[in-house]
Amino acid sequence: TPDNVVLALVYRVEHENYAEILDLDKDKCDLIPPKVYGILDGWIRESLPEFINNVLSLAPGPERDEAKRVLKHRMDTLVDKNLKRTLYSVCRSLKILN
């Protein structure tokens, strides 16, 4: 989905060596729809990649279980329904909700 493409770009920019420069006069750039912008803005503001990384970086055990509880609590307290749905989808695809 377009939401996941945007989140993949955020991941690449945050976690990989992303040193490209966009020239808006030559490079093709599309405007982000308001709904996707809202999800992206919330994704960054709520530090959701950090919560997910905490779960994924820990070995199975009590610490990872606690990180999952924290992530689930964060997801349950999100107000934006689109952001909540996107986070749920990402967590489900990563198999970290169980």
HUTA-V569011 format. One record per helix or strand of 2 or more residues. SS is the DSSP state (@ for helix, = for strand). FROM is the first residue (numbers start at 1). LEN is the number of residues. Records with the same first field share a line. If there is no record, write none. Layout:
SS=FROM-LEN / FROM-LEN
This chain:
@=2-14 / 34-12 / 48-10 / 62-15 / 81-14
